[in-house]
Amino acid sequence: GAGFKVPERWQERGFQYGVEELVSALGRAAEKVRGRAKKVTLGIADLSPQRGGKSKWHSSHQSGRDVDLIFYSPDEGGKPLAPPEKD
């Protein structure tokens, strides 16, 4: 979507499932921030597994209402950094 990315590491986990309200809010927020600060990208990490429930990474991400975000980070010169792909 506009203004956000799910980095490879988190895509591989498959935890990109959330309730419609959360997913919509994330998209709207990322798009709005990108509109004000060009070239910034919000990293979206884990939401919940497709069918919910616990995982080896989270005990709280069970119902599609939790999300881990990789917030906007600048480099030493103040330019926006892309979300990290790996640790």
Secondary structure, DSSP 8 states (H G I E B T S, - for coil): -TTEE--HHHHHHT--B--HHHHHHHHHHHHHHHHHSTT--EEE---B-TT----SS-SS-SSS----EE--EE-TTS-EE---S--
